[in-house]
């Protein structure tokens, strides 16, 4: 118990606990999003379109302003 308090006071235990909580949060979020995407075809299509737009911007094929004016981006803003 004394070692645990020492680790907490030095910040080591807090850092490890925080990292653990972040990993757990990410895993739970991934599971929830995966389940939502599997059951919602419209959302799956929207995310696919947004991913394609992102890749096009990343490859320099289109500019960000085109993405901002796209129907897919409009759906995300108004949803």
MMTF fields as JSON, N, C-alpha, C and O atoms, coordinates in Angstrom:
{
  "mmtfVersion": "1.0.0",
  "mmtfProducer": "UNKNOWN",
  "numBonds": 315,
  "numAtoms": 316,
  "numGroups": 79,
  "numChains": 1,
  "numModels": 1,
  "chainsPerModel": [1],
  "groupsPerChain": [79],
  "chainIdList": ["A"],
  "bondAtomList": [4, 2, 8, 6, 12, 10, 16, 14, 20, 18, 24, 22, 28, 26, 32, 30, 36, 34, 40, 38, 44, 42, 48, 46, 52, 50, 56, 54, 60, 58, 64, 62, 68, 66, 72, 70, 76, 74, 80, 78, 84, 82, 88, 86, 92, 90, 96, 94, 100, 98, 104, 102, 108, 106, 112, 110, 116, 114, 120, 118, 124, 122, 128, 126, 132, 130, 136, 134, 140, 138, 144, 142, 148, 146, 152, 150, 156, 154, 160, 158, 164, 162, 168, 166, 172, 170, 176, 174, 180, 178, 184, 182, 188, 186, 192, 190, 196, 194, 200, 198, 204, 202, 208, 206, 212, 210, 216, 214, 220, 218, 224, 222, 228, 226, 232, 230, 236, 234, 240, 238, 244, 242, 248, 246, 252, 250, 256, 254, 260, 258, 264, 262, 268, 266, 272, 270, 276, 274, 280, 278, 284, 282, 288, 286, 292, 290, 296, 294, 300, 298, 304, 302, 308, 306, 312, 310],
  "bondOrderList": [1, 1, 1, 1, 1, 1, 1, 1, 1, 1, 1, 1, 1, 1, 1, 1, 1, 1, 1, 1, 1, 1, 1, 1, 1, 1, 1, 1, 1, 1, 1, 1, 1, 1, 1, 1, 1, 1, 1, 1, 1, 1, 1, 1, 1, 1, 1, 1, 1, 1, 1, 1, 1, 1, 1, 1, 1, 1, 1, 1, 1, 1, 1, 1, 1, 1, 1, 1, 1, 1, 1, 1, 1, 1, 1, 1, 1, 1],
  "groupList": [{"groupName": "UNK", "atomNameList": ["N", "CA", "C", "O"], "elementList": ["N", "C", "C", "O"], "formalChargeList": [0, 0, 0, 0], "bondAtomList": [1, 0, 2, 1, 3, 2], "bondOrderList": [1, 1, 2], "singleLetterCode": "X", "chemCompType": "L-PEPTIDE LINKING"}],
  "groupTypeList": [0, 0, 0, 0, 0, 0, 0, 0, 0, 0, 0, 0, 0, 0, 0, 0, 0, 0, 0, 0, 0, 0, 0, 0, 0, 0, 0, 0, 0, 0, 0, 0, 0, 0, 0, 0, 0, 0, 0, 0, 0, 0, 0, 0, 0, 0, 0, 0, 0, 0, 0, 0, 0, 0, 0, 0, 0, 0, 0, 0, 0, 0, 0, 0, 0, 0, 0, 0, 0, 0, 0, 0, 0, 0, 0, 0, 0, 0, 0],
  "groupIdList": [1, 2, 3, 4, 5, 6, 7, 8, 9, 10, 11, 12, 13, 14, 15, 16, 17, 18, 19, 20, 21, 22, 23, 24, 25, 26, 27, 28, 29, 30, 31, 32, 33, 34, 35, 36, 37, 38, 39, 40, 41, 42, 43, 44, 45, 46, 47, 48, 49, 50, 51, 52, 53, 54, 55, 56, 57, 58, 59, 60, 61, 62, 63, 64, 65, 66, 67, 68, 69, 70, 71, 72, 73, 74, 75, 76, 77, 78, 79],
  "secStructList": [7, 2, 2, 2, 2, 2, 2, 2, 2, 2, 6, 2, 2, 2, 2, 2, 2, 2, 2, 2, 2, 2, 2, 2, 2, 2, 2, 2, 2, 2, 2, 2, 2, 2, 2, 2, 2, 2, 2, 7, 2, 2, 2, 2, 2, 2, 2, 2, 2, 2, 2, 2, 2, 2, 2, 2, 2, 2, 6, 6, 1, 1, 7, 2, 2, 2, 2, 2, 6, 1, 2, 2, 2, 2, 2, 2, 2, 2, 7],
  "xCoordList": [0.813, 0.0, 0.861, 0.543, 1.952, 2.83, 3.438, 3.583, 3.79, 4.359, 3.333, 3.683, 2.075, 1.026, 0.892, 0.774, 0.908, 0.808, 2.011, 1.867, 3.188, 4.399, 4.294, 4.644, 3.813, 3.64, 2.598, 2.771, 1.528, 0.494, 1.071, 0.838, 1.813, 2.369, 3.426, 3.586, 4.144, 5.148, 4.545, 5.214, 3.28, 2.596, 2.638, 1.963, 3.414, 3.548, 2.233, 1.816, 1.589, 0.337, -0.752, -1.567, -0.773, -1.782, -1.612, -2.591, -0.383, -0.115, -0.536, -1.156, -0.212, -0.6, -2.112, -2.682, -2.761, -4.215, -4.877, -5.846, -4.359, -4.917, -4.79, -5.74, -3.619, -3.422, -4.377, -4.94, -4.565, -5.499, -6.918, -7.638, -7.323, -8.669, -8.847, -9.905, -7.83, -7.905, -8.047, -8.839, -7.276, -7.366, -8.737, -9.316, -9.254, -10.578, -11.642, -12.541, -11.555, -12.513, -12.479, -13.528, -11.289, -11.156, -11.763, -12.45, -11.522, -12.076, -13.599, -14.258, -14.16, -15.618, -16.235, -17.271, -15.603, -16.104, -16.065, -17.01, -14.98, -14.876, -15.991, -16.571, -16.291, -17.349, -18.712, -19.511, -18.979, -20.267, -20.419, -21.461, -19.389, -19.451, -19.596, -20.366, -18.865, -18.968, -20.389, -20.91, -21.007, -22.378, -23.352, -24.249, -23.186, -24.065, -23.895, -24.879, -22.664, -22.401, -22.98, -23.524, -22.868, -23.39, -24.904, -25.436, -25.592, -27.057, -27.638, -28.855, -26.803, -27.307, -26.618, -25.504, -27.277, -26.708, -26.421, -25.391, -27.326, -27.119, -25.861, -25.083, -25.673, -24.482, -23.224, -22.206, -23.288, -22.147, -21.764, -20.583, -22.77, -22.513, -21.927, -21.002, -22.464, -21.966, -20.501, -19.687, -20.173, -18.786, -17.86, -16.721, -18.322, -17.524, -17.242, -16.121, -18.279, -18.104, -17.139, -16.301, -17.259, -16.361, -14.922, -13.982, -14.764, -13.419, -12.81, -11.624, -13.618, -13.13, -12.722, -11.688, -13.545, -13.204, -11.907, -11.063, -11.76, -10.543, -9.318, -8.3, -9.415, -8.295, -7.967, -6.8, -8.999, -8.765, -8.057, -7.18, -8.428, -7.745, -6.311, -5.386, -6.133, -4.802, -3.863, -2.668, -4.415, -3.614, -3.489, -2.835, -4.107, -4.024, -4.917, -4.726, -5.897, -6.794, -7.885, -8.351, -8.288, -9.296, -8.891, -8.029, -9.526, -9.253, -10.303, -11.403, -9.942, -10.824, -12.144, -13.187, -12.124, -13.368, -14.387, -15.592, -13.921, -14.838, -15.495, -16.684, -14.712, -15.244, -16.289, -17.353, -15.982, -16.913, -18.241, -19.269, -18.226, -19.444, -20.145, -21.21, -19.559, -20.112, -21.399, -21.636, -22.215, -23.444, -23.145, -23.866, -22.084, -21.722, -21.389, -21.81, -20.643, -20.296, -21.539, -21.707, -22.401, -23.658, -24.502, -25.144, -24.511, -25.274, -24.706, -25.458, -23.401, -22.8, -23.052, -23.209, -23.092, -23.31, -24.769, -25.045, -25.684, -27.113, -27.679, -28.859, -26.869, -27.371, -27.217, -27.589],
  "yCoordList": [-1.195, 0.0, 1.265, 2.246, 1.228, 2.392, 2.678, 3.836, 1.63, 1.825, 2.441, 3.27, 2.044, 2.597, 4.096, 4.863, 4.514, 5.938, 6.686, 7.785, 6.1, 6.716, 6.896, 7.949, 5.868, 5.961, 7.015, 7.75, 7.086, 8.086, 9.493, 10.374, 9.695, 11.015, 11.426, 12.616, 10.47, 10.799, 10.914, 11.34, 10.535, 10.678, 9.447, 9.404, 8.448, 7.255, 6.482, 6.086, 6.271, 5.508, 6.274, 5.673, 7.58, 8.402, 8.306, 8.166, 8.38, 8.304, 6.944, 6.878, 5.872, 4.532, 4.362, 3.802, 4.838, 4.733, 5.541, 5.088, 6.732, 7.583, 6.904, 6.892, 6.346, 5.627, 4.446, 4.198, 3.724, 2.601, 3.044, 2.39, 4.143, 4.672, 5.121, 4.898, 5.746, 6.165, 4.968, 4.997, 3.912, 2.706, 2.058, 1.64, 1.975, 1.399, 2.234, 1.681, 3.544, 4.429, 4.237, 4.185, 4.132, 3.945, 2.61, 2.547, 1.565, 0.246, 0.258, -0.255, 0.836, 0.895, 1.753, 1.398, 2.874, 3.741, 3.02, 3.115, 2.299, 1.542, 0.505, 0.329, -0.175, -1.183, -0.559, -1.096, 0.567, 1.243, 1.749, 1.546, 2.406, 2.947, 1.816, 1.934, 0.727, -0.415, -0.961, -1.276, -1.071, -1.596, -0.639, -1.081, 0.651, 1.642, 1.607, 1.653, 1.528, 1.517, 0.265, 0.333, -0.872, -2.123, -2.081, -2.71, -1.354, -1.349, -0.161, -0.082, 0.761, 1.953, 2.135, 2.653, 1.714, 1.777, 3.211, 3.476, 4.138, 5.537, 6.116, 6.814, 5.825, 6.313, 5.678, 6.351, 4.402, 3.706, 4.345, 4.552, 4.657, 5.307, 6.705, 7.1, 7.442, 8.794, 8.754, 9.539, 7.848, 7.74, 7.306, 7.768, 6.437, 6.006, 7.199, 7.374, 8.015, 9.204, 10.206, 10.785, 10.408, 11.336, 10.834, 11.616, 9.538, 8.959, 9.158, 9.466, 8.982, 9.204, 10.663, 10.951, 11.572, 12.995, 13.317, 14.059, 12.761, 12.982, 12.49, 13.181, 11.299, 10.747, 11.619, 11.795, 12.158, 13.033, 14.317, 14.803, 14.864, 16.059, 15.716, 16.463, 14.604, 14.181, 13.958, 14.241, 13.453, 13.207, 14.433, 14.376, 15.538, 16.769, 16.783, 17.61, 15.875, 15.801, 16.867, 17.331, 17.25, 18.301, 19.18, 18.816, 20.34, 21.266, 21.125, 20.624, 21.572, 21.463, 22.197, 21.734, 23.323, 24.072, 23.251, 23.426, 22.365, 21.485, 20.503, 20.206, 20.009, 19.089, 19.808, 19.259, 21.028, 21.778, 22.051, 22.195, 22.124, 22.369, 21.077, 21.131, 19.933, 18.649, 18.307, 18.78, 17.477, 17.011, 16.206, 16.3, 15.423, 14.591, 15.457, 15.159, 16.511, 17.395, 18.125, 18.33, 18.511, 19.159, 18.261, 18.736, 16.969, 16.028, 15.911, 15.755, 15.984, 15.873, 17.12, 17.036, 18.264, 19.519, 19.645, 20.154, 19.185, 19.337, 18.167, 18.178, 17.168, 16.001, 16.168, 15.277],
  "zCoordList": [0.0, 0.0, 0.0, -0.672, 0.761, 0.814, -0.549, -0.938, -1.271, -2.607, -3.551, -4.39, -3.42, -4.275, -4.047, -5.003, -2.789, -2.468, -3.026, -3.561, -2.906, -3.434, -4.95, -5.483, -5.633, -7.086, -7.454, -8.426, -6.685, -6.957, -6.778, -7.605, -5.711, -5.436, -6.457, -6.729, -7.022, -8.034, -9.42, -10.362, -9.545, -10.817, -11.697, -12.726, -11.319, -12.158, -12.244, -13.333, -11.121, -11.123, -11.857, -12.557, -11.708, -12.372, -13.883, -14.616, -14.338, -15.773, -16.328, -17.389, -15.63, -16.092, -16.08, -17.016, -15.035, -14.954, -16.061, -16.671, -16.318, -17.362, -18.73, -19.513, -19.01, -20.285, -20.385, -21.451, -19.305, -19.286, -19.568, -20.323, -18.972, -19.201, -20.65, -21.238, -21.229, -22.629, -23.557, -24.499, -23.291, -24.117, -24.004, -25.007, -22.794, -22.58, -23.279, -23.913, -23.175, -23.836, -25.341, -25.983, -25.911, -27.35, -27.782, -28.801, -27.036, -27.38, -27.32, -28.224, -26.271, -26.151, -27.248, -27.81, -27.552, -28.621, -29.959, -30.742, -30.23, -31.479, -31.586, -32.657, -30.499, -30.51, -30.764, -31.532, -30.127, -30.301, -31.722, -32.346, -32.242, -33.6, -34.616, -35.569, -34.419, -35.34, -35.377, -36.447, -34.224, -34.168, -34.854, -35.571, -34.643, -35.277, -36.788, -37.526, -37.246, -38.687, -39.337, -40.44, -38.663, -39.22, -39.4, -40.315, -38.546, -38.59, -39.354, -39.521, -39.821, -40.485, -41.842, -41.912, -42.901, -44.255, -44.691, -45.311, -44.369, -44.764, -44.121, -44.773, -42.857, -42.154, -42.735, -42.896, -43.047, -43.642, -44.975, -45.254, -45.795, -47.095, -46.904, -47.615, -45.953, -45.68, -45.252, -45.737, -44.351, -43.894, -45.017, -45.09, -45.883, -47.032, -47.96, -48.436, -48.207, -49.059, -48.432, -49.123, -47.127, -46.434, -46.466, -46.606, -46.335, -46.402, -47.789, -47.913, -48.823, -50.182, -50.389, -50.99, -49.886, -49.998, -49.26, -49.764, -48.084, -47.298, -48.062, -48.12, -48.646, -49.416, -50.626, -50.976, -51.256, -52.407, -51.99, -52.705, -50.848, -50.342, -49.975, -50.294, -49.316, -48.882, -50.078, -49.997, -51.177, -52.381, -53.276, -54.318, -52.881, -53.656, -54.883, -55.775, -54.943, -56.097, -56.053, -57.094, -54.845, -54.671, -53.499, -52.699, -53.409, -52.316, -51.22, -51.45, -50.04, -48.881, -49.113, -48.651, -49.814, -50.03, -50.815, -50.634, -51.678, -52.404, -51.434, -51.545, -50.491, -49.473, -48.626, -48.339, -48.233, -47.388, -48.079, -47.417, -49.398, -50.162, -50.602, -51.216, -50.295, -50.744, -49.99, -48.879, -50.625, -49.98, -48.717, -47.723, -48.769, -47.608, -46.392, -45.275, -46.615, -45.494, -45.0, -43.798, -45.92, -45.53, -44.649, -43.712, -44.937, -44.124, -42.724, -41.762, -42.595, -41.265, -40.435, -39.217, -41.077, -40.357, -39.902, -38.816, -40.729, -40.428, -39.635, -39.285, -39.348, -38.624, -37.151, -36.386]
}
